[in-house]
Amino acid sequence: MGSSQSITWLSLELQEEIRKHFQPKYKQPLTDERVIRIADNLTSVMEVLLKMRWRQKYGNLSRP
């Protein structure tokens, strides 16, 4: 992910929540770029998990 890429869904408030949660785990201050990368990775993992759950519940529905 390039630093010039804009993530419109990631509000300043959400960035601060991510920073508060992950900064103690990293044991160092997190840059804005690192916070954005963490948020992007979290959404990618959630997307995969939700797709897996969907397939478990409804099967692998393909479009005609």
ROTOR-791189 format. One record per residue: residue number from 1; x negated, y negated, z negated of N, C-alpha, C, O in turn. Coordinates in steps of 0.05 Angstrom, whole numbers, plus 5000, padded with zeros to 4 digits. Last residue first. Example, Ala and Ser with C-alpha at 12.3 -4.5 7.8 and 13.67 -1.06 7.14 Angstrom:
   marfi    n_u    n_v    n_w   ca_u   ca_v   ca_w    c_u    c_v    c_w    o_u    o_v    o_w
       2   4743   5045   4858   4727   5021   4857   4742   4999   4843   4732   4977   4839
       1   4736   5114   4844   4754   5090   4844   4736   5066   4844   4715   5066   4831
% end
This chain:
   marfi    n_u    n_v    n_w   ca_u   ca_v   ca_w    c_u    c_v    c_w    o_u    o_v    o_w
      64   5497   5335   5237   5502   5347   5264   5488   5332   5286   5490   5340   5309
      63   5450   5339   5183   5470   5323   5199   5473   5336   5226   5454   5347   5237
      62   5448   5388   5132   5436   5374   5155   5458   5360   5170   5481   5369   5171
      61   5440   5400   5065   5459   5392   5085   5445   5377   5108   5431   5358   5104
      60   5420   5445   5026   5406   5428   5045   5425   5421   5068   5426   5436   5088
      59   5460   5440   4966   5447   5454   4988   5434   5434   5007   5435   5410   5003
      58   5479   5415   4921   5496   5414   4945   5484   5430   4968   5497   5433   4989
      57   5441   5424   4879   5469   5423   4874   5486   5427   4899   5507   5441   4897
      56   5391   5425   4904   5398   5447   4885   5428   5447   4881   5440   5469   4879
      55   5392   5377   4931   5391   5402   4947   5399   5426   4929   5412   5444   4938
      54   5392   5342   4888   5414   5341   4907   5415   5368   4922   5437   5380   4924
      53   5342   5353   4865   5366   5358   4850   5391   5360   4868   5408   5377   4865
      52   5309   5335   4907   5308   5363   4899   5333   5370   4884   5345   5391   4889
      51   5322   5280   4907   5328   5296   4931   5328   5326   4924   5345   5341   4934
      50   5302   5267   4857   5331   5264   4862   5339   5280   4887   5360   5292   4887
      49   5247   5276   4863   5262   5291   4843   5292   5290   4849   5306   5310   4846
      48   5235   5239   4904   5231   5267   4909   5247   5284   4889   5260   5303   4897
      47   5248   5191   4877   5261   5198   4902   5259   5228   4908   5278   5240   4915
      46   5212   5191   4835   5240   5193   4829   5256   5201   4855   5275   5216   4853
      45   5163   5185   4863   5168   5209   4847   5198   5213   4842   5209   5235   4845
      44   5172   5133   4883   5167   5156   4901   5173   5182   4887   5185   5200   4899
      43   5176   5103   4837   5199   5105   4854   5196   5128   4874   5216   5141   4881
      42   5124   5108   4817   5146   5118   4802   5171   5122   4819   5186   5141   4817
      41   5094   5082   4857   5091   5111   4853   5114   5123   4837   5123   5145   4843
      40   5113   5030   4849   5117   5043   4875   5114   5073   4872   5130   5088   4883
      39   5094   5020   4797   5123   5019   4804   5129   5034   4830   5149   5049   4831
      38   5039   5024   4806   5052   5042   4787   5082   5043   4793   5094   5065   4794
      37   5032   4981   4841   5025   5008   4850   5039   5029   4832   5049   5049   4842
      36   5046   4938   4808   5061   4943   4832   5057   4972   4842   5075   4985   4851
      35   5005   4942   4771   5033   4945   4762   5050   4952   4786   5068   4969   4784
      34   4961   4931   4803   4963   4957   4791   4992   4963   4781   5002   4985   4784
      33   4971   4878   4817   4969   4898   4838   4973   4926   4826   4986   4943   4838
      32   4968   4853   4767   4993   4853   4781   4993   4875   4803   5013   4889   4806
      31   4928   4893   4723   4931   4872   4742   4959   4874   4755   4972   4895   4753
      30   4930   4908   4655   4937   4917   4682   4940   4892   4700   4954   4873   4693
      29   4880   4915   4604   4900   4898   4617   4905   4908   4646   4886   4916   4660
      28   4874   4981   4576   4862   4957   4587   4884   4940   4600   4905   4951   4607
      27   4895   5031   4565   4877   5018   4546   4861   4995   4557   4838   4991   4551
      26   4934   5059   4591   4909   5053   4606   4887   5041   4588   4864   5041   4596
      25   4973   5059   4551   4963   5084   4561   4936   5081   4577   4919   5098   4576
      24   4984   5004   4545   4972   5019   4523   4960   5046   4532   4940   5055   4521
      23   5007   4995   4598   4982   4982   4590   4969   4997   4566   4945   5001   4566
      22   5058   5019   4605   5034   5032   4615   5008   5020   4605   4987   5034   4604
      21   5097   4985   4579   5097   5014   4576   5070   5027   4583   5061   5044   4568
      20   5085   4933   4595   5087   4940   4566   5085   4970   4561   5074   4978   4542
      19   5088   4939   4651   5063   4932   4639   5063   4939   4609   5044   4951   4599
      18   5142   4950   4658   5122   4970   4666   5096   4964   4652   5082   4983   4643
      17   5163   4901   4639   5170   4927   4626   5150   4948   4633   5141   4964   4615
      16   5141   4866   4677   5133   4864   4649   5140   4889   4633   5124   4898   4616
      15   5168   4883   4722   5139   4885   4722   5129   4884   4693   5111   4898   4686
      14   5220   4868   4708   5213   4897   4710   5183   4901   4710   5174   4921   4699
      13   5214   4812   4709   5222   4826   4684   5215   4856   4685   5205   4867   4665
      12   5203   4803   4762   5182   4797   4742   5188   4811   4716   5170   4820   4702
      11   5228   4858   4802   5230   4832   4790   5207   4828   4770   5193   4847   4762
      10   5225   4891   4857   5210   4891   4833   5209   4863   4821   5192   4846   4828
       9   5250   4887   4906   5265   4898   4884   5251   4896   4858   5264   4900   4837
       8   5211   4869   4942   5232   4851   4934   5248   4861   4910   5258   4845   4895
       7   5148   4872   4952   5168   4890   4941   5189   4873   4928   5186   4862   4906
       6   5106   4859   5007   5124   4848   4987   5144   4869   4978   5156   4883   4995
       5   5038   4867   5023   5065   4878   5025   5082   4868   5001   5073   4868   4978
       4   4988   4851   5013   5004   4832   5027   5033   4841   5029   5051   4826   5036
       3   4962   4895   4993   4969   4874   4974   4987   4853   4987   5000   4838   4972
       2   4986   4958   5019   4970   4934   5021   4980   4912   5002   5003   4912   4995
       1   4983   5024   5000   5000   5000   5000   4982   4975   5000   4965   4972   4982
% end
